[in-house]
Amino acid sequence: MTFTGPAHSMNPLSPNRCDVGRIGVSVNRNIVGGLYGRDAELATINYTLERVSRRDAGPAGAVIMLSGASGAGKSALAEAVLAAADQLGYKCVRTACEPFHEGMSYFPVRELVRQIAEGRPVGDVVAGQFGDGSPEVEMAAVSESISADPSSRREAIVATFTNVIMGDYRKVGASPKLLFIDDLEHLDVGSADALICLVSRLSEGPVVILGAFRSDRVAEPTHPVRPVIASARRMEGIYQNHEIRGFDSEGFGALVESLLGGPTNLPEAVIKKLYEETEGNPLFTRELIRMLCSPDPKSGRVSLSQADDVWLFDGDIGSWDIPDSVEEVIASRLNLLDVEERHELELAAVVGRRFAFAVLSGLMAAGEDELLRDLEKFLDVDLIRELQTSDESFEFSHGKIRDVLYSQLSGLRKRRLHAQVADVISNLRASSNEDWDALIGEHLYLAAKHADAFPYLLRAARNAQATGASSEAAVLFGKVLESLNGVVFDGDDSRASIQLELVNAHLGASEVADAGRLLSQLTGAENPSSIRAVALGLLGDVLLFEGEIDQALEAYEESRRLAEALDDTEALCQVLCDLAELHGRQYERQAGIAPAIAESHRIQYVGHVNRAFAMHADLASGALRARALRNKAKLSRVSGDLSVAESLYRQAIDAVDSRVASHRFLIPYAKTLRRAGKANEALDHIERVISWSTQVGSARSQAIGWQYKATFLMTLARDEVSFSEANATAERALRGHQSIHYAQGIRETEIVLGEIALRTGDLERALEWFSSAADAQDLERNDLLEAIAIELDANGEEDRASLIRDAIEEKAVTS
């Protein structure tokens, strides 16, 4: 295959004479990789790379973001940074977020892990780093566990990503790492969580996160990139952002010379015209220069050419037919390709910004040798670049090239090509561990083969929901619902049941308004009772989230009545647990303030807990069974039946996954063990919670772990040193709660600090803490102490409540 047009020596697609397919050799030879005009940015980044690689004092890692408009030079600067990091001994891995990966939760972080693991199973990698019986290996196993609840699996996936990256630094001499993620404007929420976890643990090793994104695409405060940046900003000394802009008129002539790769003797009017057309955008400038180096399609003349190694202009500025945008310039360049070559790139563009050789080869009728020759031509002229990955992949050298190719395809042709891509990937899926369902489903969806896409998208949506990727699940369930025409449902599936799954995904993603709108349709009398029973229970969740307690109770009660009429064990148990937990929280909150109201809530709380518990044996092992057991265990603990509570908590933990060490189960279990006199065993479980939350980077769970460790240390303390340790631990917990504005955690920790002060004889300090916790500045001292004691009683902490009442009596005797 050959390029169309005359074989002219000045053809910019010929790297031998006009190598403007890359950023050329800079006038400043000290600039890494021939990068022009980014001296300040690169110097700052190089300093950071050197600091991290030397393990100097200060932050062990760094987060570097490159932002700016499309074509401003982010990719060129990133390539220079990668080259510099490689020279400093970094292990560099790279990936890009893809719009076609919508629904493929955690795609970029899984791709980074795959490269670091070099084909080995992740569990084996973690075992080699941390040891076979380590908590990190347990975490990796939970990430694959179908019995773990979605939030625990999400935490485990996030933690395992970070463990794989940081595990090497348990040994001396491990190389620093640079992780480059391009096109972060397409980042998914799950991957954002993983990056936030990694950011929180950058103190563990020399890791640099390098990201690039288009500023205009991440302007919304809810964009997933925003919390990643916010988390990095909160950690002193690790974050830097470089806003990459086009060049001003003063430096533009030197940019042109750099792009041409040699000295120039161009009229000032030419430089001015180029600047006016491109506004200093490097990509636009580069592509326009390519065009001017090529023969004009009408006259055959070349406007820019070399004579004695100096670039000269030979043309009429007034007759320039310059495209209005960089996209049009790229399109002109692509028009130089012959039909077959253009077709190959179009197929690659349909696959995505990145494409594997096996996929492209499967799409082509030509043999591998011919395709390889064409790919090498595309490499030579900088249309694509080869990635150093085990799956023999390539990517377009700039996203704009892929975008132009894709946008110029007709709708019909796009649909046909997406169908072909789906077919090829379907044949390759058995040899890959990728989440192919989402990818195949997306291509079939874009091919308008909705009935064919339906099963893939539904499986992908359910998988995303099972791994806690609720935002991606919501998008996929939405596409499932759009693909229902002509679908024959299997089993219990229906449009309404899938809508309920979408509601759960919305709730998991905190998209409460979207969930509420859908529930308003599903709770109507025209829906089957089985659907309404579940929908009303979910509506109760939405109303409770919005603080509408009475309305939530009404929704739950209506759901209960429908579930009873249907004799639906699962739906009934679910809503009984909802009612039990709502009444239980209201009882605890009102116990020290409005005793009569509190007693009414207590009676209903106990009744609903016992009814749900009576049903647990009929439920399959899983989250609902665990919930019924946990609620009964708490009731037993608060009632003082500690041996029963201990057994029930253990059963609840086993019903989900005993390897999960989140605070939701282990904290109440540890509280029971403490009350049963098993303090050391209780502290072991608290330490498990702290280890889990540290791995997953959960500030909330970690602060809760420190809070209860402080509580347990306080109850065990017998001397000044041990009370001091308890107080320091509680203060650490308080700082953690305050950093995330977790009001309940702040309040409960202030009570612990008040108790420590009381136990060490500082009554005035204790009253200050209690007053802050109760938000009751006007209460008399004894009333304040009694209100705190009643709340502790309601939560099964009678020994702590008793100590506070002792203080009331002691003061009364003294008086």
Secondary structure, 3 states (H helix, E strand, C coil): CCCCCCCCCCCCCCCCCCCCCCCCCCCCCCCHHHCCCCHHHHHHHHHHHHHHHHCCCCCCCEEEEEEECCCCCHHHHHHHHHHHHHHCCCEEEEEECCHHHCCCCCHHHHHHHHHHHCCCCHHHHHHHHHCCCCHHHHHHHHHCCCCCCHHHHHHHHHHHHHHHHHHHHHCCCCCCEEEEEECHHHCCHHHHHHHHHHHHCHHHCCEEEEEEEEHHHCCCCCCCHHHHHHHHHCCCCCEEEEEECCCCHHHHHHHHHHHHCCCEECCHHHHHHHHHHHCCCHHHHHHHHHHHHCCCCCCCCCCEEEECCEEEECCCHHHCCCCCCHHHHHHHHHCCCCHHHHHHHHHHHHHCCEEEHHHHHHHCCCCHHHHHHHHHHHHHCCCEEECCCCCCEEEECCHHHHHHHHHCCCHHHHHHHHHHHHHHHHHHHHHCCCCHHHHHHHHHHHCCCHHHHHHHHHHHHHHHHHCCCHHHHHHHHHHHHHCCCCCCCCCCCCHHHHHHHHHHHHHHCCCHHHHHHHHHHHCCCCCCHHHHHHHHHHHHHHHHHCCCHHHHHHHHHHHHHHHHHHCCHHHHHHHHHHHHHHHHHHHHHHCCCCHHHHHHHHHHHHHHHHHHHHHHHHCCCCHHHHHHHHHHHHHHHHCCCHHHHHHHHHHHHHHHCCCCCCHHHHHHHHHHHHHCCCHHHHHHHHHHHHHHHHHHCCHHHHHHHHHHHHHHHHHHCCCHHHHHHHHHHHHHHHHHHHHCCCHHHHHHHHHHHHHHHHHCCCHHHHHHHHHHHHCCCCCCHHHHHHHHHHHHHHCCCHHHHHHHHHHHHHHHHHC
